[in-house]
Amino acid sequence: MAGNILVPVDGSPNSDRAVKFALGMLKSGAELHLLNVQAPVGGGVSVFVRKADIDSYHRDEGEKALASGLKLAAEAGVAAKKHISVGRPGQIVAEFAERTAAAMIVMGTRGHTGIAGVLLGSVAQDVIARAGVPVCLVK
């Protein structure tokens, strides 16, 4: 696989597996981009909490979610680029794939089947529907 790889991460064992898989596919000269997408806070919260505090919260939570993926990349000798964004995950991931010139998106799955898989796989399905590059799901 040539080209940059984007891995959406949340700090879970599932996203760590995706990072490990992407590291194995990464070719010399390509970049590994790790992206954490934070859910926006409800509209009522912004009435009582300063925007700077909300931004700080998203940044702190994003850093926590990125930590294990960054550690795995560092252990493999790869200087991964980290990104934190806020919004709808499927849309943000597709936008970042384009922005980072990703040749592929690698995502971890929860491994559910049946109706649980349909519900819990909605982010993966949204990414697949929106992305202009191949999406690899790692179980």
N, C-alpha and C positions, 0 to 999 in steps of 0.2 A: 504494500500500500504506500503510495507516494502522496505527500501532501500533509497539511495540517490536520489534526484530529481534535474535535471538540467533545469533551466529556462533561455532561451535566452531573453534578455531585450534590449529595445531601449529607455526607458523612456516615452513611449506613454501610454495612458490609456489602450490600448489593452494589452501591456505587463504587466501593473500593475494588470489587471484582472487575467492574467496567474499566477503572483506571489501570489495573494490572493488565487487562486484555489490550487496552489501547497502547500501553507502554511496549508490549510485545509486538505490536504492529507498526510502531513509529519508526520511520526511516531517517537516516542521517540528513540533517538540514531541515527537517520538518519540525513544526512546533506543536506542543501539547497545550491545549487550552482547557482549563478547568473552570466551569461556570456553576455558580450557585444562584438560584432564583428564589428570592424571598417573596412570600405572599404579602400583598399590600394590607395595611391595617384598615379597619372599617372606618367609614366616613365620620362617625361620631367621635372616634378617638382623637382625630386631629383637632377637634374643638377644644379639647382639654390638655393635649400634649403638644409641645412645640415641635415644629418640623425638624429642627436640628436634633432633638431627642429621638424622634422616629427614625431619622437617617442613621443616627449612631446605633440604634437598636438593630436595624437591618444590617449595618456593616459588621457589628459584633457577631450576630447570628450567622452571617455569611462566612466570616472568618472561621468560626467554629466548624461549620459544615465543610469548609475547604481543607481544614487541617490534615486529616488523614490522607486525602488524595495528594496534597503537596508533599507530605512525608514520604509516601510511596514513590513519587516521582523523584524526589531528592535521593532516596536510597538507590534508585536506578540510574542516578547520574544525569537526570533530565531536569532542566530549569523550566518547570511548567509556568505558564502565564495564568494568573488568576483573575477572575471576573466575578463581580457580585452585581445583581440587578434585581429589580422589583417589578412584579407584574404577573401576567399569565404565562406559566412555564413553557407551554408549547410554542407560543408566539415568540417569546424571548429567545428560546433555544434556536429556533429557525433564523431569527434575526442575527444572533451571534455567529451562527454557522456562516452566514454570508459575510458578516463584518470581519471575521477572522480568516476568511478564505479557506474554510475547512473543506477537506475532501471527503470527510466522513464524520458522522456523529456516532459515538459509542455510549450506550446507556445501559445501566443495570436494570433488571426487572425484579419484581417480587416473587415471581414464579407461581402465581396463583392461576387456577384454571376455572372454568365455568363462569358464573355470574361475578364472583369476586375478581376474576381476571379482567372481565369487561370493565368493572368499576375502577379497580386499582390500576388498570393499564391505560386509563384515559389520558395521562400525560404522554405516554409513549405513542399512543394513537394520534394525539394532537401533533406531536413532533413529526411523525411519519407523514401526516396529511399536509403539513406546512413546509417541511424542509425540501430544499432543492438538491440535496445530496443524499447519498445512501445513509441509512440508519441501521446500525448493528445493535441488536438487543442481546445482552449478556445475562444468562441465567445463573 
